[in-house]
Amino acid sequence: MKDMKLSPCSNALNGELQVPGDKSISHRAVILGSLAKGTTKITHFLPGEDCHRTINAFRLLGVEIEVDNTTVYIHSNGLSHFKEPIEPIYFGNSGTTGRLMLGVLSGLPFFTTAYGDGSLTSRPMDRVIIPLKQMGATIDGRRNGSYLPLAIKGEGLSGVRYTLPVKSAQVKSAILLAGLFADGTTEVTEPTATRNHSENMLKAFGADISIKDTTITIRSKTLTATDVFVPGDISSAAFFMVAAAIVPGSNLTLKNVGLNDTRTGVIDVLTEMGASISITNKQTISGEDSGDITISYRKLKGIEIKGDIIPRLIDELPIIALLATQAEGETVIGDAAELRLKETDRIEAVVEGLTSIGGNVKPTKDGMVIKGNTALIGGKVKSYNDHRIAMMHAIASLVTREEVIIDDVASVAISYPNFFQDLKSISS
C-alpha cells in the first residue's frame, strides 16, 4: 500500500463512535461456537483479518460457518464431526489464532500442519508448546517446535497442573482449550490475572470450569451452542480515548465499549493522569461488561506505569506512550518486556516512531521513559506492518505541527477495518 498522508487536526473532536467488536472475544466466540453442538449466533463480530483466520481454520476442519458482515452463524455437530484438513492451516498475522488453535489441534485425533506470515513465524510458540507437550501433545517444527511452521499429531491428552511463567492470556487459553479434550483435571495458575474472556465464554458455553483466586480448573465436557454478543473493543477505543484527551476542546463518546476489568487498565491510567472520563449505560451481556465512555480534553500529568496493571493494558501501551508525550512531566513504563514479542518489537517501534516526529522517548529493557509536554513536529514514520503502531501514528497526526506520512497502513485491517473512516468522521 502507498504512503498515507495525514494532516494535523484544526478542530476539536466531537460526536459519538461505535468501535468494532472486541478482537479477543470474537476469536474465542468462533472457537467455542465451533467446538459446541448446535448453532451459535455471534453479533457485533469483528470482521478483521485476524478473526477471519480463526473462521477459516475451523472451515478447514469441516465446520459450517456463515458470515454476514458483523453477524456470524456457526453450525456445528461437535468434535466428532471434525475432519482432518487437506491443506495446511494459515494463521496469517494472528498470534491469538495461532496459540489458541494449537490448544485445540493438540486434542483432535488427526494430523494437521500450520503456518503464519513472516511476522508470526518469528514469534515464539514454545510458551504454548511446552505445557501442551506436558499434556501429551505431539508437536514438531523449527527449533524443536518453538516456531511456526508446526506439525501437530492429535493425541489423547491428560490433565496437567501448570503455573504460567509469563503473564499471557493466550497461553492460559490454549491450555484451557486443550483441557476440554484431556482426561482428568487441568489446572492453570497465573502469577497475575490476565484478560479472562476465555473463562467467561467457557462458562457461557456450559464448560465444567471453576475459578479460585488466580487458579482456573477445567474438566472435559461437551459444550452447548449459545448466542454471543461482542462488545466494542477497548483496545480500539483506546486510540480515540487518547485522541480526545490530547486534542484541545474535544468531547467524544464511545458507545458500548467492553469494560471487562482485566482490560480496563487504560481507563485507570487516563484517570490517574488527570483525564476527564465518565461511563454510562453499563450492562452485562454474555458474561461481559460494557458501557459508553465519554472523554473530554483536560491537561494531563505524567505517571509511573508498572506492575500488575501491565497485563491489563499491554496492547494499549503504544498509544499510551503517545499520550505521555502530551502530559506534563515524565511518564515511566516498566515491566513490559512482553512488548518486544508482539507483531514487532513495540518498544523499539514506539521509541523510533515518536522520536522521529519530535517526541522525547527513551527505551529501557522492559519499557520506556517519556518526557512530556512535547511539541510534535511530524514527518515520515514506519508502521512495521503492525496495526497498533500504524494507528498510534495516525492519532499523533492530530497534534503534530506538520503532516505525518505513514509508510504502510494495510495492517490496520487486522483489528479495525474502518479506522480511518471513523477518524475522519470526528476530526473533519
N, C-alpha and C positions, 0 to 999 in steps of 0.2 A: 504494500500500500504506500502511496505517496505521502510526503510530509503533510502534517496538518498544522495550519497556522491559526492561532487563537489570539485575539486582541484583548487588551485589558478591558475590564468592565467599567463603564462610566455611570452605571445605575446601581441602586440598591437591589438586593434580591428579595422579591416578594412573591407571595402566592402559595399554592399547595402542590405537592407532588405525591404520587403513589409510586414508590420504588418497587422494583421487581421482587418476585418471591425469593425467599431465603435459599441460597445455593445448598447449604449443608442439609437443610430439611428436604429439599427437592430430591437430592441424591438418595437419601435414606427412605423417602416415601416410595421411590421406584424400586429400590432393593427389597424392602419388606413387602410391598404390594406384589412383587414377582414371586416371592417365596410363599406367600399366603394363598390359601384356597379361596376362590371366589373372584368377584370383580371389585377392584379398588378404583375409586374416583379421586383424582388429585386436582384441586382447584388452586389457581394463582401459582401454578408451577413456573419455575424459572426456565424459559426456553433458550438458555445459553448453551454454548458449545460443550462445556464440561458436563452438564446434566444430560445432554443428548448422548454423550459417550456411555453413560450408565444405561440409558434406554437401549442403545444399540447392542451393548454387551448381553443384555437379557433376551433381546430378539434372537441373537445368535444361539442362545441356549433354548430356544423354542417357545418363549413366552410371547403371547399376542398383546401388543401394546399399540393403542391408538393415541395420536397427539392432535389436538385441535387448539392451536395457539398456546394458551396457558392452562388448558384443561387436558388431563391425561387419564385414559381409561386402561387399566391393566386387567386382562382376563387370564387367570392362572388356575391350573388344576393342582398346583403344589409341586413339590420336589420330585415326585415320582414320574412326572411328565416332562421333566427337563431332558434334553438330549445333548449328546456330545457335539460341540461346534465343529463345523467342517473347515473353518478357517481361523487364523489367529484373532484374538480379541484385541482391538486397538483402543487404548486408554487416552490417546491424544496427549493433552497437557494436564489432564486431571489427576492430581495426586489423590483426591478423595475417591474417585472411581477405582484407581489402581489399588490403593491399600485396602479399601473395604471389600472390593471384589476378590482379593486374594483370600480373605476370610471365608467367603462363600465358595470359591472354586476349590479350596482345600478340602471341603467336605462333600463335594459332588463325586459320584462314583465313575468318573471317566477322566480322560486326558484333555488338558487344554494348554494352549500357549498364549502368551500375552506380550504386548509391546507398547511403547509410547513414542511421543515425539522426541526431538533432541533434548529438550529441557527435562522432561520427565525421566528420560533414560539416564540422565546424570544425577538424579536424586536417589538417595539411599532407600532401599526397601528392607534392609536387614532388621530394622527395628520392628517390622511386622513379621518377617520370615522367621526370626529366632523363636518367638513364642508359638507360632504356628507349627514349626518343626517339633517343638516340645509336646504339642498335642498329637503328633504323629503324621503331620503332613509331609508329603514328598514334593519338594520344590527345588529346582535347579536352574542355573543360569550363570551369567557373568559374575566373577569373583565369588564363587560358591553360593550363588543365588542371592547376592546382595543388590544386584541391579537388573533392571529390565534389559533385554527380553528375558522372560521366565517361562519355564515349563512346569506345569502342575499336574501331578497324578493324584486324583482324589482318593483318599484312604478313609478307613474307619478311624475317626478321631476320638481321643479320650479327653475328659475334662482336665483342667490344669488350674493351679493357683499361681497367679502371676502378678508381681508388683512392677508397675511400669517404671523403667529407669529414666524415661523422658516424659514431659508433660505434653501428651498428644492424644487428642480425641480420636484421631484416625486409627492409631494403634489400639486403643481401648475398643473402638467399634469393631475392628477386624477380629479381635479375639472373641467379643461377644457374639458376633455373627457366626464364627466357627463353633461357638458353644451351642448353637442351635442344632448342630449336626453331631455333637460329641456325646459319648457315653458318660454318664455321671454328671458331676457338677463342675462348672467353670467359674472361677473367682478372679476378678481383676481389681487390684488395689492401686489407686492413684496417689502420687505424692502430693498433688494439689488438684482440686476439682477442675476439670476441663468441661467444655461445652457438652451438655447432656442430651442432645437431640436424639441420639440413638436409644438411650434408656426410655425417654418419653414415648418414642414411637413404638418401641418394642412392647411397652405396656398397652398402647392403643391397639396393637395387633394381637393381643392376647398371650404374649410370651410369659413363660414362668420365670420372672425376674424379680429380684429384691435388692434393695439398696440400704446399706447401713454405713453411715459416715462416708468414707471415700472408697468403700468396697462394694462392688457390684457382683451379684451372684446370678447365674443363669443356668437353666437346665433345658434339655431338648423338649420341644413341644410343637405341635402343628399350629401354625399361625392362621388366623381367620381374617379375610379381607375386610377393610373398613374404608370409610371416606376420610380424606385428609385435606385440610385447608392449610396452605402455606402462607404464613405472614410475610410482610416485607422484610428484606434482608438488611439487618442493621449495619452490616459491613458496607453495603451500597449506600445506605442512608448516611453513613459517616462522612462521605465526601461532601454532601450537601449541608450537613450539620456544620462542618468546618467552614464551608463557603459562607454560610450565613453569619458565622461567628467572626469572620475576618473582613467582610465587606461592609463598610460603614453604612448605617441606616437600614440594614436588612432585617426582615422578619419573615420567616419561612416555616411552613407546617408540612411535615412529612407524615402521610396518612398510613395507619395500620402497619406500623413497624414492629418487628419481633422484639420482645422485651425479656427474653429468657435471661435470668440473672447470671448465667455463665457467659453471656455475650455482651453485657451492658457496661463493660469497663470504659468504653469511650465516653459514655454519658457521665460516669464518675469523674473522668479526667477533665472533661469540659467544665463540669460543675466546680471542681477544685480550682481550675484556672480562672474562674470567675464568669463563665458564660451564663447568659440568661436562657434557661431551659424550663419548659413546663410539659407535662404529659397528661393527656386527657383521653377519654373514651377507651379506658382499659377494658380488656376482655381476655378470656381464655378459651381457645378452640383447639381441639386435637392435642391437648396437653401443653400447648404453647401460649405464653402470654404475649399480648400485643397492645398497641395503643398509638395515639397520634402524638408526635413530638413537634413542639414549636420552639424554635430557637431564634433569638434576636441578637444583633450585634451589641457587643459591650467590650470595653478594654479588658485585656487578659493579662495574667501574670504567669511566669514560668514556675514549674514544679518538678519534683522528682517522681519518676515512674519506674518502679521496681517491684520485685517480689511477686506475691500471689496474684496481683492484678494482671500480670503479663499474659497468662493463658486466656484471660477474658477480653483481650484486645489485640492479640498478636497480629491479626490481619489488618488492623486499623493503624498500626504504628507508622507506616509511611505517611499517611495523611495527618496523623498527629504531629509528626516532625515538621510538616509544613505549617500547621497551626502554631507550633512553638516559635517559628521564625517571626511571627507577628505579635508575640506576647512580650511583656516587659520582663527583663531579667533572663535567667538561664534555666533551661529545661534539661534534665539528665534522664536518659532512658537506659536502663540496665537489665540484666537477667534475661536478655532477649536474643541469645545466640542462635535460637531456632530460626531467626530471620535469615540467617546465612544459608539455610537449607530449603528455601522456598523456590518459586519459579526461577528466581535468580538470587544472588547474594543481595538481599534487600538492604542490608546495612550499607554496603558499598554503593549500590544503585541510588539510594536516597541521598547519601552524602555527596556523591558526584553530581547528581542532578540538581539538588538545591544549591550547592556551592557554585555550579556553573551559571546560575541565574542571579547570583548575588547573596545567597544565604551564608551564614557563618555556622557550619556544621562540621564537627569533628568525630571521626569514628572511634569507638573503643572495641575491645574484644567482644563484648556482648551487648553493644548498643551504640549510643551516640550522645554527644553533648551539643546542644543548640543554643547559640546566643540569640536572644530575641530582639524584638523591635527593629527588625532589619528591613530596609527598603529593597525589595527585589527588583532586579533590572529587566530580566527577560533574556531571550536568546534561544539557541537550538539545544534540544535535550534528547537523550536516548530513553526509549521505553524498555529496552532489554527484552522485548516480547513478553512483558509482564503487565497484566491488566491493571494491577493496583499502582504500579509506578506510572503508567500512562495516564490514569485518571488523576493521580496526585498532581502531575504537571499541568493537566487541564485546569484544575481548580486553582493552581498557582497563578495561571494566566489572568485570573480575575483581579489580582492585586499587583501585577508587575507594571513597570513603567513603560515597557515596550512589549511587542508581541512575543509569544512563546511558540516555538516551532518544534513539534514532536515528530521524531523520525518515522514512527510507525504506530498506529493505534489499532491495528487489526485485533490485537489480543483482548481489547475491551469487550468484544463479543462473547468472551468466555463467561463473564458474570453479569454484564449489563449491556445488552444489545442496543438499547435506546438511550444510552447515557448522554451522548452529545445532543440529541433532540431535547432531552429533559433539561440539560444545562442551558441550551439556547432559550427554552421557554420561560425560564425565570430570570435570565440576565439581559434580554433584549427589550 
